[in-house]
Amino acid sequence: MNDVFIHRNADRRDYRVYGRSMGNIPAMLRATKPVLSDRQYKELCKEVNKVDGYLEQKRIIFSYVDPIIKG
């Protein structure tokens, strides 16, 4: 399956983004769902849907996820 997922290690302080299909925006959004609150996830989806272009959508997704990954 060509999906993207975010893995949290056992001590819950380290996140990693995995996947073979990083160009798939819906897969990237699905990967953020377990690590964001429902409110954050809905806000992220709305922001991603407002913009056109893969690079801008990817930038928005990673702006939400990077602070979690870097802790």
mmJSON file of the N, C-alpha and C atoms, coordinates in Angstrom:
{"data_MODEL":{"atom_site":{
"group_PDB":["ATOM","ATOM","ATOM","ATOM","ATOM","ATOM","ATOM","ATOM","ATOM","ATOM","ATOM","ATOM","ATOM","ATOM","ATOM","ATOM","ATOM","ATOM","ATOM","ATOM","ATOM","ATOM","ATOM","ATOM","ATOM","ATOM","ATOM","ATOM","ATOM","ATOM","ATOM","ATOM","ATOM","ATOM","ATOM","ATOM","ATOM","ATOM","ATOM","ATOM","ATOM","ATOM","ATOM","ATOM","ATOM","ATOM","ATOM","ATOM","ATOM","ATOM","ATOM","ATOM","ATOM","ATOM","ATOM","ATOM","ATOM","ATOM","ATOM","ATOM","ATOM","ATOM","ATOM","ATOM","ATOM","ATOM","ATOM","ATOM","ATOM","ATOM","ATOM","ATOM","ATOM","ATOM","ATOM","ATOM","ATOM","ATOM","ATOM","ATOM","ATOM","ATOM","ATOM","ATOM","ATOM","ATOM","ATOM","ATOM","ATOM","ATOM","ATOM","ATOM","ATOM","ATOM","ATOM","ATOM","ATOM","ATOM","ATOM","ATOM","ATOM","ATOM","ATOM","ATOM","ATOM","ATOM","ATOM","ATOM","ATOM","ATOM","ATOM","ATOM","ATOM","ATOM","ATOM","ATOM","ATOM","ATOM","ATOM","ATOM","ATOM","ATOM","ATOM","ATOM","ATOM","ATOM","ATOM","ATOM","ATOM","ATOM","ATOM","ATOM","ATOM","ATOM","ATOM","ATOM","ATOM","ATOM","ATOM","ATOM","ATOM","ATOM","ATOM","ATOM","ATOM","ATOM","ATOM","ATOM","ATOM","ATOM","ATOM","ATOM","ATOM","ATOM","ATOM","ATOM","ATOM","ATOM","ATOM","ATOM","ATOM","ATOM","ATOM","ATOM","ATOM","ATOM","ATOM","ATOM","ATOM","ATOM","ATOM","ATOM","ATOM","ATOM","ATOM","ATOM","ATOM","ATOM","ATOM","ATOM","ATOM","ATOM","ATOM","ATOM","ATOM","ATOM","ATOM","ATOM","ATOM","ATOM","ATOM","ATOM","ATOM","ATOM","ATOM","ATOM","ATOM","ATOM","ATOM","ATOM","ATOM","ATOM","ATOM","ATOM","ATOM","ATOM","ATOM","ATOM","ATOM","ATOM","ATOM","ATOM","ATOM"],
"id":[1,2,3,4,5,6,7,8,9,10,11,12,13,14,15,16,17,18,19,20,21,22,23,24,25,26,27,28,29,30,31,32,33,34,35,36,37,38,39,40,41,42,43,44,45,46,47,48,49,50,51,52,53,54,55,56,57,58,59,60,61,62,63,64,65,66,67,68,69,70,71,72,73,74,75,76,77,78,79,80,81,82,83,84,85,86,87,88,89,90,91,92,93,94,95,96,97,98,99,100,101,102,103,104,105,106,107,108,109,110,111,112,113,114,115,116,117,118,119,120,121,122,123,124,125,126,127,128,129,130,131,132,133,134,135,136,137,138,139,140,141,142,143,144,145,146,147,148,149,150,151,152,153,154,155,156,157,158,159,160,161,162,163,164,165,166,167,168,169,170,171,172,173,174,175,176,177,178,179,180,181,182,183,184,185,186,187,188,189,190,191,192,193,194,195,196,197,198,199,200,201,202,203,204,205,206,207,208,209,210,211,212,213],
"type_symbol":["N","C","C","N","C","C","N","C","C","N","C","C","N","C","C","N","C","C","N","C","C","N","C","C","N","C","C","N","C","C","N","C","C","N","C","C","N","C","C","N","C","C","N","C","C","N","C","C","N","C","C","N","C","C","N","C","C","N","C","C","N","C","C","N","C","C","N","C","C","N","C","C","N","C","C","N","C","C","N","C","C","N","C","C","N","C","C","N","C","C","N","C","C","N","C","C","N","C","C","N","C","C","N","C","C","N","C","C","N","C","C","N","C","C","N","C","C","N","C","C","N","C","C","N","C","C","N","C","C","N","C","C","N","C","C","N","C","C","N","C","C","N","C","C","N","C","C","N","C","C","N","C","C","N","C","C","N","C","C","N","C","C","N","C","C","N","C","C","N","C","C","N","C","C","N","C","C","N","C","C","N","C","C","N","C","C","N","C","C","N","C","C","N","C","C","N","C","C","N","C","C","N","C","C","N","C","C","N","C","C","N","C","C"],
"label_atom_id":["N","CA","C","N","CA","C","N","CA","C","N","CA","C","N","CA","C","N","CA","C","N","CA","C","N","CA","C","N","CA","C","N","CA","C","N","CA","C","N","CA","C","N","CA","C","N","CA","C","N","CA","C","N","CA","C","N","CA","C","N","CA","C","N","CA","C","N","CA","C","N","CA","C","N","CA","C","N","CA","C","N","CA","C","N","CA","C","N","CA","C","N","CA","C","N","CA","C","N","CA","C","N","CA","C","N","CA","C","N","CA","C","N","CA","C","N","CA","C","N","CA","C","N","CA","C","N","CA","C","N","CA","C","N","CA","C","N","CA","C","N","CA","C","N","CA","C","N","CA","C","N","CA","C","N","CA","C","N","CA","C","N","CA","C","N","CA","C","N","CA","C","N","CA","C","N","CA","C","N","CA","C","N","CA","C","N","CA","C","N","CA","C","N","CA","C","N","CA","C","N","CA","C","N","CA","C","N","CA","C","N","CA","C","N","CA","C","N","CA","C","N","CA","C","N","CA","C","N","CA","C","N","CA","C","N","CA","C","N","CA","C","N","CA","C","N","CA","C"],
"label_alt_id":[null,null,null,null,null,null,null,null,null,null,null,null,null,null,null,null,null,null,null,null,null,null,null,null,null,null,null,null,null,null,null,null,null,null,null,null,null,null,null,null,null,null,null,null,null,null,null,null,null,null,null,null,null,null,null,null,null,null,null,null,null,null,null,null,null,null,null,null,null,null,null,null,null,null,null,null,null,null,null,null,null,null,null,null,null,null,null,null,null,null,null,null,null,null,null,null,null,null,null,null,null,null,null,null,null,null,null,null,null,null,null,null,null,null,null,null,null,null,null,null,null,null,null,null,null,null,null,null,null,null,null,null,null,null,null,null,null,null,null,null,null,null,null,null,null,null,null,null,null,null,null,null,null,null,null,null,null,null,null,null,null,null,null,null,null,null,null,null,null,null,null,null,null,null,null,null,null,null,null,null,null,null,null,null,null,null,null,null,null,null,null,null,null,null,null,null,null,null,null,null,null,null,null,null,null,null,null,null,null,null,null,null,null],
"label_comp_id":["MET","MET","MET","ASN","ASN","ASN","ASP","ASP","ASP","VAL","VAL","VAL","PHE","PHE","PHE","ILE","ILE","ILE","HIS","HIS","HIS","ARG","ARG","ARG","ASN","ASN","ASN","ALA","ALA","ALA","ASP","ASP","ASP","ARG","ARG","ARG","ARG","ARG","ARG","ASP","ASP","ASP","TYR","TYR","TYR","ARG","ARG","ARG","VAL","VAL","VAL","TYR","TYR","TYR","GLY","GLY","GLY","ARG","ARG","ARG","SER","SER","SER","MET","MET","MET","GLY","GLY","GLY","ASN","ASN","ASN","ILE","ILE","ILE","PRO","PRO","PRO","ALA","ALA","ALA","MET","MET","MET","LEU","LEU","LEU","ARG","ARG","ARG","ALA","ALA","ALA","THR","THR","THR","LYS","LYS","LYS","PRO","PRO","PRO","VAL","VAL","VAL","LEU","LEU","LEU","SER","SER","SER","ASP","ASP","ASP","ARG","ARG","ARG","GLN","GLN","GLN","TYR","TYR","TYR","LYS","LYS","LYS","GLU","GLU","GLU","LEU","LEU","LEU","CYS","CYS","CYS","LYS","LYS","LYS","GLU","GLU","GLU","VAL","VAL","VAL","ASN","ASN","ASN","LYS","LYS","LYS","VAL","VAL","VAL","ASP","ASP","ASP","GLY","GLY","GLY","TYR","TYR","TYR","LEU","LEU","LEU","GLU","GLU","GLU","GLN","GLN","GLN","LYS","LYS","LYS","ARG","ARG","ARG","ILE","ILE","ILE","ILE","ILE","ILE","PHE","PHE","PHE","SER","SER","SER","TYR","TYR","TYR","VAL","VAL","VAL","ASP","ASP","ASP","PRO","PRO","PRO","ILE","ILE","ILE","ILE","ILE","ILE","LYS","LYS","LYS","GLY","GLY","GLY"],
"label_asym_id":["A","A","A","A","A","A","A","A","A","A","A","A","A","A","A","A","A","A","A","A","A","A","A","A","A","A","A","A","A","A","A","A","A","A","A","A","A","A","A","A","A","A","A","A","A","A","A","A","A","A","A","A","A","A","A","A","A","A","A","A","A","A","A","A","A","A","A","A","A","A","A","A","A","A","A","A","A","A","A","A","A","A","A","A","A","A","A","A","A","A","A","A","A","A","A","A","A","A","A","A","A","A","A","A","A","A","A","A","A","A","A","A","A","A","A","A","A","A","A","A","A","A","A","A","A","A","A","A","A","A","A","A","A","A","A","A","A","A","A","A","A","A","A","A","A","A","A","A","A","A","A","A","A","A","A","A","A","A","A","A","A","A","A","A","A","A","A","A","A","A","A","A","A","A","A","A","A","A","A","A","A","A","A","A","A","A","A","A","A","A","A","A","A","A","A","A","A","A","A","A","A","A","A","A","A","A","A","A","A","A","A","A","A"],
"label_entity_id":["1","1","1","1","1","1","1","1","1","1","1","1","1","1","1","1","1","1","1","1","1","1","1","1","1","1","1","1","1","1","1","1","1","1","1","1","1","1","1","1","1","1","1","1","1","1","1","1","1","1","1","1","1","1","1","1","1","1","1","1","1","1","1","1","1","1","1","1","1","1","1","1","1","1","1","1","1","1","1","1","1","1","1","1","1","1","1","1","1","1","1","1","1","1","1","1","1","1","1","1","1","1","1","1","1","1","1","1","1","1","1","1","1","1","1","1","1","1","1","1","1","1","1","1","1","1","1","1","1","1","1","1","1","1","1","1","1","1","1","1","1","1","1","1","1","1","1","1","1","1","1","1","1","1","1","1","1","1","1","1","1","1","1","1","1","1","1","1","1","1","1","1","1","1","1","1","1","1","1","1","1","1","1","1","1","1","1","1","1","1","1","1","1","1","1","1","1","1","1","1","1","1","1","1","1","1","1","1","1","1","1","1","1"],
"label_seq_id":[1,1,1,2,2,2,3,3,3,4,4,4,5,5,5,6,6,6,7,7,7,8,8,8,9,9,9,10,10,10,11,11,11,12,12,12,13,13,13,14,14,14,15,15,15,16,16,16,17,17,17,18,18,18,19,19,19,20,20,20,21,21,21,22,22,22,23,23,23,24,24,24,25,25,25,26,26,26,27,27,27,28,28,28,29,29,29,30,30,30,31,31,31,32,32,32,33,33,33,34,34,34,35,35,35,36,36,36,37,37,37,38,38,38,39,39,39,40,40,40,41,41,41,42,42,42,43,43,43,44,44,44,45,45,45,46,46,46,47,47,47,48,48,48,49,49,49,50,50,50,51,51,51,52,52,52,53,53,53,54,54,54,55,55,55,56,56,56,57,57,57,58,58,58,59,59,59,60,60,60,61,61,61,62,62,62,63,63,63,64,64,64,65,65,65,66,66,66,67,67,67,68,68,68,69,69,69,70,70,70,71,71,71],
"pdbx_PDB_ins_code":[null,null,null,null,null,null,null,null,null,null,null,null,null,null,null,null,null,null,null,null,null,null,null,null,null,null,null,null,null,null,null,null,null,null,null,null,null,null,null,null,null,null,null,null,null,null,null,null,null,null,null,null,null,null,null,null,null,null,null,null,null,null,null,null,null,null,null,null,null,null,null,null,null,null,null,null,null,null,null,null,null,null,null,null,null,null,null,null,null,null,null,null,null,null,null,null,null,null,null,null,null,null,null,null,null,null,null,null,null,null,null,null,null,null,null,null,null,null,null,null,null,null,null,null,null,null,null,null,null,null,null,null,null,null,null,null,null,null,null,null,null,null,null,null,null,null,null,null,null,null,null,null,null,null,null,null,null,null,null,null,null,null,null,null,null,null,null,null,null,null,null,null,null,null,null,null,null,null,null,null,null,null,null,null,null,null,null,null,null,null,null,null,null,null,null,null,null,null,null,null,null,null,null,null,null,null,null,null,null,null,null,null,null],
"Cartn_x":[0.842,0.0,0.887,0.609,1.379,0.749,0.962,0.375,1.476,1.148,2.074,1.559,2.45,2.0,3.054,2.599,3.486,3.576,4.791,5.006,5.52,4.932,5.391,6.06,7.283,7.984,7.412,7.897,7.32,7.316,8.325,8.338,7.543,6.914,6.002,6.669,7.973,8.66,9.241,9.193,9.828,8.833,8.669,7.772,8.596,8.173,8.82,7.736,8.002,7.087,7.622,6.797,7.179,6.25,6.704,5.814,6.53,5.964,6.517,5.802,4.676,3.85,3.708,4.833,4.789,4.106,3.885,3.211,1.704,1.182,-0.25,-0.791,-1.426,-1.928,-2.963,-3.962,-4.922,-4.251,-3.227,-2.516,-1.763,-1.172,-0.479,-1.454,-2.639,-3.647,-4.074,-4.312,-4.685,-3.604,-2.359,-1.246,-1.211,-1.738,-1.712,-2.821,-3.863,-5.041,-4.729,-3.894,-3.628,-2.83,-2.124,-1.263,-1.816,-2.909,-3.545,-4.878,-5.302,-6.636,-7.664,-8.906,-9.954,-10.07,-9.991,-10.089,-8.929,-7.711,-6.537,-6.633,-7.094,-7.214,-8.215,-9.361,-10.375,-9.857,-9.165,-8.581,-7.541,-6.705,-5.692,-6.343,-7.358,-8.044,-8.63,-9.243,-9.822,-8.737,-7.619,-6.528,-5.951,-5.767,-5.212,-6.168,-7.47,-8.449,-8.575,-8.168,-8.262,-7.215,-6.075,-4.97,-4.863,-4.297,-4.021,-2.532,-2.201,-0.797,-0.26,0.396,0.945,1.935,2.852,3.899,3.318,2.332,1.704,0.918,0.214,-0.525,0.436,1.531,2.534,3.136,3.418,3.976,3.027,1.739,0.755,0.704,0.674,0.635,1.844,3.024,4.22,4.359,3.705,3.72,2.947,1.975,1.237,2.001,2.661,3.274,4.699,5.449,6.839,6.997,6.172,6.344,6.153,5.287,5.069,6.264,6.77,7.897,9.142,9.369,10.577,10.435,9.177,8.877,9.394],
"Cartn_y":[-1.181,0.0,1.243,2.165,3.403,4.46,4.354,5.293,5.951,7.042,7.784,7.669,7.492,7.464,8.071,8.523,9.108,8.11,7.722,6.737,7.44,7.103,7.65,6.519,6.733,5.649,5.455,4.466,4.042,5.131,5.976,7.007,8.252,8.214,9.26,10.627,10.645,11.909,12.04,10.996,11.015,10.568,11.357,11.037,10.916,10.052,9.902,9.833,10.456,10.385,9.34,8.368,7.283,7.264,6.717,6.486,6.529,5.809,5.78,6.761,7.279,8.119,9.514,10.162,11.482,12.517,12.225,13.157,13.093,12.289,12.081,12.904,14.048,14.955,14.275,13.561,12.888,11.892,11.19,10.252,11.002,12.131,12.925,13.439,13.862,14.328,13.194,12.015,10.858,10.55,10.746,10.456,11.416,12.614,13.588,13.354,12.655,12.501,11.929,10.888,10.345,11.269,12.236,13.076,14.473,14.827,16.126,15.941,16.977,16.932,17.026,16.693,16.785,18.202,19.191,20.588,20.957,20.556,20.858,20.171,18.918,18.173,18.844,19.241,19.9,21.24,21.983,23.265,23.053,22.037,21.712,21.363,20.519,20.133,21.345,22.253,23.465,24.323,24.492,25.302,24.68,23.365,22.672,22.79,22.682,22.764,24.167,25.188,26.571,26.902,26.225,26.578,25.612,26.105,25.274,24.982,23.867,23.526,22.617,21.584,20.566,21.149,21.987,22.494,23.318,24.147,24.954,24.07,23.076,22.147,21.38,20.915,20.177,21.071,22.316,23.26,23.439,23.572,23.748,22.51,21.332,20.087,19.996,20.231,20.102,21.23,22.374,23.427,22.988,22.121,21.578,20.444,19.611,18.392,18.612,19.522,19.739,20.058,20.929,21.184,19.922,19.022,17.772,16.858,16.777,15.899,16.38,17.68,18.23,18.402,18.351,18.386,19.579],
"Cartn_z":[0.0,0.0,0.0,-0.87,-0.957,-0.073,1.198,2.132,2.94,3.546,4.378,5.798,6.761,8.133,9.03,10.174,11.164,12.302,12.645,13.701,14.944,16.074,17.352,18.116,18.579,19.277,20.676,21.379,22.651,23.718,23.74,24.785,24.394,23.237,22.749,22.585,22.441,22.237,20.849,20.074,18.768,17.713,16.678,15.578,14.307,13.422,12.127,11.066,9.936,8.8,7.842,7.526,6.639,5.443,4.351,3.228,1.907,0.978,-0.371,-1.266,-0.818,-1.667,-1.074,-0.819,-0.205,-1.093,-2.353,-3.245,-3.166,-2.269,-2.162,-0.994,-1.289,-0.254,0.641,0.097,0.988,1.941,1.467,2.336,3.429,3.097,4.105,5.153,4.715,5.669,6.596,6.036,6.871,7.896,7.515,8.42,9.602,9.435,10.533,11.542,11.148,12.008,13.396,13.514,14.857,15.778,15.224,16.064,16.299,15.63,15.828,16.535,17.251,17.843,16.711,17.008,15.986,15.438,16.336,15.91,14.991,15.372,14.547,13.188,13.183,11.925,10.985,11.503,10.672,10.146,11.004,10.597,9.494,9.664,8.656,7.324,7.342,6.1,5.394,6.158,5.56,4.916,5.614,5.06,3.795,3.796,2.625,1.442,1.701,0.619,0.028,0.776,0.296,-0.764,-0.716,-1.607,-2.771,-3.851,-5.017,-5.058,-5.586,-5.788,-4.702,-5.151,-4.264,-3.251,-3.699,-2.809,-1.664,-1.951,-0.912,0.056,-0.464,0.398,1.304,0.741,1.513,2.59,2.264,3.235,4.418,4.134,5.206,6.094,5.485,6.265,7.183,6.642,7.462,8.481,8.246,9.266,10.505,10.338,11.477,12.145,11.364,11.88,12.396,11.794,12.208,13.697,14.283,15.722,16.565,16.141,16.871,16.699,15.466,15.182,15.938,15.923,16.547,18.048,18.52,19.954,20.627],
"occupancy":[1.0,1.0,1.0,1.0,1.0,1.0,1.0,1.0,1.0,1.0,1.0,1.0,1.0,1.0,1.0,1.0,1.0,1.0,1.0,1.0,1.0,1.0,1.0,1.0,1.0,1.0,1.0,1.0,1.0,1.0,1.0,1.0,1.0,1.0,1.0,1.0,1.0,1.0,1.0,1.0,1.0,1.0,1.0,1.0,1.0,1.0,1.0,1.0,1.0,1.0,1.0,1.0,1.0,1.0,1.0,1.0,1.0,1.0,1.0,1.0,1.0,1.0,1.0,1.0,1.0,1.0,1.0,1.0,1.0,1.0,1.0,1.0,1.0,1.0,1.0,1.0,1.0,1.0,1.0,1.0,1.0,1.0,1.0,1.0,1.0,1.0,1.0,1.0,1.0,1.0,1.0,1.0,1.0,1.0,1.0,1.0,1.0,1.0,1.0,1.0,1.0,1.0,1.0,1.0,1.0,1.0,1.0,1.0,1.0,1.0,1.0,1.0,1.0,1.0,1.0,1.0,1.0,1.0,1.0,1.0,1.0,1.0,1.0,1.0,1.0,1.0,1.0,1.0,1.0,1.0,1.0,1.0,1.0,1.0,1.0,1.0,1.0,1.0,1.0,1.0,1.0,1.0,1.0,1.0,1.0,1.0,1.0,1.0,1.0,1.0,1.0,1.0,1.0,1.0,1.0,1.0,1.0,1.0,1.0,1.0,1.0,1.0,1.0,1.0,1.0,1.0,1.0,1.0,1.0,1.0,1.0,1.0,1.0,1.0,1.0,1.0,1.0,1.0,1.0,1.0,1.0,1.0,1.0,1.0,1.0,1.0,1.0,1.0,1.0,1.0,1.0,1.0,1.0,1.0,1.0,1.0,1.0,1.0,1.0,1.0,1.0,1.0,1.0,1.0,1.0,1.0,1.0,1.0,1.0,1.0,1.0,1.0,1.0],
"B_iso_or_equiv":[0.0,0.0,0.0,0.0,0.0,0.0,0.0,0.0,0.0,0.0,0.0,0.0,0.0,0.0,0.0,0.0,0.0,0.0,0.0,0.0,0.0,0.0,0.0,0.0,0.0,0.0,0.0,0.0,0.0,0.0,0.0,0.0,0.0,0.0,0.0,0.0,0.0,0.0,0.0,0.0,0.0,0.0,0.0,0.0,0.0,0.0,0.0,0.0,0.0,0.0,0.0,0.0,0.0,0.0,0.0,0.0,0.0,0.0,0.0,0.0,0.0,0.0,0.0,0.0,0.0,0.0,0.0,0.0,0.0,0.0,0.0,0.0,0.0,0.0,0.0,0.0,0.0,0.0,0.0,0.0,0.0,0.0,0.0,0.0,0.0,0.0,0.0,0.0,0.0,0.0,0.0,0.0,0.0,0.0,0.0,0.0,0.0,0.0,0.0,0.0,0.0,0.0,0.0,0.0,0.0,0.0,0.0,0.0,0.0,0.0,0.0,0.0,0.0,0.0,0.0,0.0,0.0,0.0,0.0,0.0,0.0,0.0,0.0,0.0,0.0,0.0,0.0,0.0,0.0,0.0,0.0,0.0,0.0,0.0,0.0,0.0,0.0,0.0,0.0,0.0,0.0,0.0,0.0,0.0,0.0,0.0,0.0,0.0,0.0,0.0,0.0,0.0,0.0,0.0,0.0,0.0,0.0,0.0,0.0,0.0,0.0,0.0,0.0,0.0,0.0,0.0,0.0,0.0,0.0,0.0,0.0,0.0,0.0,0.0,0.0,0.0,0.0,0.0,0.0,0.0,0.0,0.0,0.0,0.0,0.0,0.0,0.0,0.0,0.0,0.0,0.0,0.0,0.0,0.0,0.0,0.0,0.0,0.0,0.0,0.0,0.0,0.0,0.0,0.0,0.0,0.0,0.0,0.0,0.0,0.0,0.0,0.0,0.0],
"pdbx_formal_charge":[null,null,null,null,null,null,null,null,null,null,null,null,null,null,null,null,null,null,null,null,null,null,null,null,null,null,null,null,null,null,null,null,null,null,null,null,null,null,null,null,null,null,null,null,null,null,null,null,null,null,null,null,null,null,null,null,null,null,null,null,null,null,null,null,null,null,null,null,null,null,null,null,null,null,null,null,null,null,null,null,null,null,null,null,null,null,null,null,null,null,null,null,null,null,null,null,null,null,null,null,null,null,null,null,null,null,null,null,null,null,null,null,null,null,null,null,null,null,null,null,null,null,null,null,null,null,null,null,null,null,null,null,null,null,null,null,null,null,null,null,null,null,null,null,null,null,null,null,null,null,null,null,null,null,null,null,null,null,null,null,null,null,null,null,null,null,null,null,null,null,null,null,null,null,null,null,null,null,null,null,null,null,null,null,null,null,null,null,null,null,null,null,null,null,null,null,null,null,null,null,null,null,null,null,null,null,null,null,null,null,null,null,null],
"auth_seq_id":[1,1,1,2,2,2,3,3,3,4,4,4,5,5,5,6,6,6,7,7,7,8,8,8,9,9,9,10,10,10,11,11,11,12,12,12,13,13,13,14,14,14,15,15,15,16,16,16,17,17,17,18,18,18,19,19,19,20,20,20,21,21,21,22,22,22,23,23,23,24,24,24,25,25,25,26,26,26,27,27,27,28,28,28,29,29,29,30,30,30,31,31,31,32,32,32,33,33,33,34,34,34,35,35,35,36,36,36,37,37,37,38,38,38,39,39,39,40,40,40,41,41,41,42,42,42,43,43,43,44,44,44,45,45,45,46,46,46,47,47,47,48,48,48,49,49,49,50,50,50,51,51,51,52,52,52,53,53,53,54,54,54,55,55,55,56,56,56,57,57,57,58,58,58,59,59,59,60,60,60,61,61,61,62,62,62,63,63,63,64,64,64,65,65,65,66,66,66,67,67,67,68,68,68,69,69,69,70,70,70,71,71,71],
"auth_comp_id":["MET","MET","MET","ASN","ASN","ASN","ASP","ASP","ASP","VAL","VAL","VAL","PHE","PHE","PHE","ILE","ILE","ILE","HIS","HIS","HIS","ARG","ARG","ARG","ASN","ASN","ASN","ALA","ALA","ALA","ASP","ASP","ASP","ARG","ARG","ARG","ARG","ARG","ARG","ASP","ASP","ASP","TYR","TYR","TYR","ARG","ARG","ARG","VAL","VAL","VAL","TYR","TYR","TYR","GLY","GLY","GLY","ARG","ARG","ARG","SER","SER","SER","MET","MET","MET","GLY","GLY","GLY","ASN","ASN","ASN","ILE","ILE","ILE","PRO","PRO","PRO","ALA","ALA","ALA","MET","MET","MET","LEU","LEU","LEU","ARG","ARG","ARG","ALA","ALA","ALA","THR","THR","THR","LYS","LYS","LYS","PRO","PRO","PRO","VAL","VAL","VAL","LEU","LEU","LEU","SER","SER","SER","ASP","ASP","ASP","ARG","ARG","ARG","GLN","GLN","GLN","TYR","TYR","TYR","LYS","LYS","LYS","GLU","GLU","GLU","LEU","LEU","LEU","CYS","CYS","CYS","LYS","LYS","LYS","GLU","GLU","GLU","VAL","VAL","VAL","ASN","ASN","ASN","LYS","LYS","LYS","VAL","VAL","VAL","ASP","ASP","ASP","GLY","GLY","GLY","TYR","TYR","TYR","LEU","LEU","LEU","GLU","GLU","GLU","GLN","GLN","GLN","LYS","LYS","LYS","ARG","ARG","ARG","ILE","ILE","ILE","ILE","ILE","ILE","PHE","PHE","PHE","SER","SER","SER","TYR","TYR","TYR","VAL","VAL","VAL","ASP","ASP","ASP","PRO","PRO","PRO","ILE","ILE","ILE","ILE","ILE","ILE","LYS","LYS","LYS","GLY","GLY","GLY"],
"auth_asym_id":["A","A","A","A","A","A","A","A","A","A","A","A","A","A","A","A","A","A","A","A","A","A","A","A","A","A","A","A","A","A","A","A","A","A","A","A","A","A","A","A","A","A","A","A","A","A","A","A","A","A","A","A","A","A","A","A","A","A","A","A","A","A","A","A","A","A","A","A","A","A","A","A","A","A","A","A","A","A","A","A","A","A","A","A","A","A","A","A","A","A","A","A","A","A","A","A","A","A","A","A","A","A","A","A","A","A","A","A","A","A","A","A","A","A","A","A","A","A","A","A","A","A","A","A","A","A","A","A","A","A","A","A","A","A","A","A","A","A","A","A","A","A","A","A","A","A","A","A","A","A","A","A","A","A","A","A","A","A","A","A","A","A","A","A","A","A","A","A","A","A","A","A","A","A","A","A","A","A","A","A","A","A","A","A","A","A","A","A","A","A","A","A","A","A","A","A","A","A","A","A","A","A","A","A","A","A","A","A","A","A","A","A","A"],
"auth_atom_id":["N","CA","C","N","CA","C","N","CA","C","N","CA","C","N","CA","C","N","CA","C","N","CA","C","N","CA","C","N","CA","C","N","CA","C","N","CA","C","N","CA","C","N","CA","C","N","CA","C","N","CA","C","N","CA","C","N","CA","C","N","CA","C","N","CA","C","N","CA","C","N","CA","C","N","CA","C","N","CA","C","N","CA","C","N","CA","C","N","CA","C","N","CA","C","N","CA","C","N","CA","C","N","CA","C","N","CA","C","N","CA","C","N","CA","C","N","CA","C","N","CA","C","N","CA","C","N","CA","C","N","CA","C","N","CA","C","N","CA","C","N","CA","C","N","CA","C","N","CA","C","N","CA","C","N","CA","C","N","CA","C","N","CA","C","N","CA","C","N","CA","C","N","CA","C","N","CA","C","N","CA","C","N","CA","C","N","CA","C","N","CA","C","N","CA","C","N","CA","C","N","CA","C","N","CA","C","N","CA","C","N","CA","C","N","CA","C","N","CA","C","N","CA","C","N","CA","C","N","CA","C","N","CA","C","N","CA","C","N","CA","C","N","CA","C","N","CA","C"],
"pdbx_PDB_model_num":[1,1,1,1,1,1,1,1,1,1,1,1,1,1,1,1,1,1,1,1,1,1,1,1,1,1,1,1,1,1,1,1,1,1,1,1,1,1,1,1,1,1,1,1,1,1,1,1,1,1,1,1,1,1,1,1,1,1,1,1,1,1,1,1,1,1,1,1,1,1,1,1,1,1,1,1,1,1,1,1,1,1,1,1,1,1,1,1,1,1,1,1,1,1,1,1,1,1,1,1,1,1,1,1,1,1,1,1,1,1,1,1,1,1,1,1,1,1,1,1,1,1,1,1,1,1,1,1,1,1,1,1,1,1,1,1,1,1,1,1,1,1,1,1,1,1,1,1,1,1,1,1,1,1,1,1,1,1,1,1,1,1,1,1,1,1,1,1,1,1,1,1,1,1,1,1,1,1,1,1,1,1,1,1,1,1,1,1,1,1,1,1,1,1,1,1,1,1,1,1,1,1,1,1,1,1,1,1,1,1,1,1,1]
}}}
